[in-house]
């Protein structure tokens, strides 16, 4: 579960960077 959460956070960060 921890890995999944970390992956989700990383994806969210990438999305934010791409949005910018």
KAVENCOR-V302106 format. One line per field, one symbol per residue. ss: DSSP state (A for helix, B for strand, O for the rest). phi: phi as a letter, one per 30 degrees, with the letter a starting at -180 (. if undefined). A space follows every 10 residues. Layout:
# KAVENCOR-V302106
ss->???
phi->???
This chain:
# KAVENCOR-V302106
ss->OAAAAAAAAA AAAAAAAAAO
phi->.ddddddddd dddddddddd
